[in-house]
Amino acid sequence: MALLNVVCGNEDPATYLPYNGTRTTPDLLLASSDISEHTPRKIIDDPGSGHKPVIASITIGSKSMSRKVPTKLSWNFKKAD
């Protein structure tokens, strides 16, 4: 079973700013322990609300994991139904 880590930084700004002025961070970002260090979060200012959105991104490795697509396609119509 994978362990989950809370992803946050000590310098992260509060994500909830209620009318009474107290600042809190009720938003939790959880990531499995093997990718949590590769999962930064960014807090976006949203002037239309007291709640700031949190964006998470995951970056694992620098290699592209895309499949190679053959450049030449050939069709065998004799095998078609």
Summary of the structure (lengths in Angstrom):
residues: 81
radius of gyration: 22.4
end to end distance: 46.9
largest distance: 75.9
contacts: 122
relative contact order: 0.23
helix: 7%
strand: 19%
